[in-house]
Amino acid sequence: MTTSAVRVVLRARPSDGGTCIAFVPDKKGISIVQQKVIEGRPGGSQPASQSYQFKFDNVLASASQEEVYEAAASEVVRDALEGFNGTIMCYGQTGAGKTFTMSGGKQSYKQRGIIPRALGHVFAEVKAMPDREAKISIQYLEIYNELLYDLLDITTQPHEISIYENSRGVVTVSGLRTAVVASEAEALALLFEGETNRVIGEHQLNRESSRSHSIFTILVELRPVGEAGGDVLMSRVALVDLAGSERVSKTKSEGLVLREAGHINKSLSILEQVILGLGDKNRDHVPFRSSKLTHVLKNSLGGNCRTVLVANVWSDVAQTDETVSTCRFAQRMMRVTCEVSANVMQDSSARVRQLERQVADLQQELAMHDAMVMRSGVQYTPYNQAQRTELRTRVLDFLMADPSAVQGGASGGGTVAEESIEPLELHSLRHVKEILLACKHLYREAMRSAPLGMARSVGLGVCGPGAASRESATGAPPQVQRSPSAGSSTAPGGSLSTAAALAARRPSGIGNGVGGHGITEGPGVGKVERLGGAGMAPDDARPGSMGSIEDGSGGASLAERLLSQQGTGTNAAAAEMASAGVVAPDRLTALEDYKAGPGALKARLLAENRAKLKTSRTRAKELGLAVNASKRELDSLKAREEELKRQRVQQRGEGSQVLDAEEFDILMRIKELKVSYKENYNELQVVKSEVDYTQGLVEQCNKE
């Protein structure tokens, strides 16, 4: 186990106007100059400036998405394939580029964020491990207004998702869908589906502001291939997109957006308190449970995890206060340390195979030992049915044997006769076990066929909590009470059936009721009597009920949450239109009006992505044809080269190494084709990945 501090990477969003950030040449620090107005000086208010210096592990200014991934996430993903847990977290004010950093933009394939690039990285690395069998799973959790939602299954209600913490302090979220994915394309499809289900809003600083925290988790399990077995590596990578902190004076939020901002700022404030507690070595209590966000992230903050924080800042002069606040939080985060160790487990299936081989070897060794000492008929494996039937016959003969009939029944030999086990023999442990099993079988048969009085005499007749007291009072054993309708529990001849015998052996106080009170038989009985206030709580008092959640939004589905963001005058407007005789337009007309009006940006983005998808597919087709043509030409040239080589050997002998002009030209052409084939094939793989990603963007734009 090693100690690892949280790494912090600062990413600055470019400014359209003046900037407040000066970048240090070593790309590890920044300087911020903040202009302030000082009140109360002689001569009136006067402007003044204050300078701040911050140091981080890496500072990215005007960096591409690929550069951000290499600086922040690439090492974490590689370590995850070696069994180490990892977390990458984006933090910053609203509009600073957190979602763009984590998920990417929708304009082009190059704008992919950390999540799609991490998925591609994982599957590429797994493909290069022929000695490992990989199982990749994903989860997508959303925390909206302090309620948990499953973005991969919107039918799951918030009360069905719970946070659990085991005795070792490891936190797990139950109730989430864990989807096993076999390819990058399948994982991206689920990612786009989850992003479509996420709640977004609009305010003055961001047209598409995330109104919730999201955690996309990649679970990796690597098992050795083959019979040899080995260690199993298990890890998880949490990719966290935090909602941005907001100042209502700048965002001008109101209504639902204002309430969402309150929940966001509260959870981020508790996150900062947790970071302060983790950075203070003298502090005993850290308030992880004060919010759902910090409770879920407990493993990532100071646990067995390699954590990277991407601090997103906005370099505009107008956002200087928020930029300084983000930098201060990032520096506090650098003081948090984690105890990191690989999650290595032993392969249980390989261990089972190893033990099976060991058992087989020991059985073979026992057989050799028996052969050497001239022992025959010894068996170490479980008996079959015929052998057990024969053994039961011998056990029955042993149990029913008359001691006086055995040799030694005369005077002085009775003790020897009582100690004899004939006709049984004890020649192996397996044989002893089979004898005991036969005795158990015969005993059960005897108890099933025993008369009622005999069963009661061996302790099977106790049938109620007051049986012992009745016996002590009357001096007689308790009787089994049977109702007229219970005749089916008695076997013919007055003996108890198996079910009745088991019911009679049930301890006192255990029945069909609560606390020894069962369901009263007889007509007119329709419910179980609850004693002492026990029973089920009313529906409106259960934790998962709709009435127990403020504003009734706790169990709301995704559609209800989205509809709640619309204005309150929709129903009134519809009623007014109906009373005025106005007919609503059909779907096609409404869609075209939306495309020409509020949805113009989405429509243009959809058209651009479709055009890019068509171009990428055309390029993929061209590359595929080129690869196939190169392969066919390579096969033809190799066949011709083999033929020329065979002719040369026949004419000049085996040792001739001098090539003629045609054979030399063919070898040179093969070399060129191999280079061309490799280049086209590698480009084809990239274009295929681009087609899959762009197809996901098109589907996502279609849904929007």
Disulfide bonds with the S-S distance in Angstrom:
none
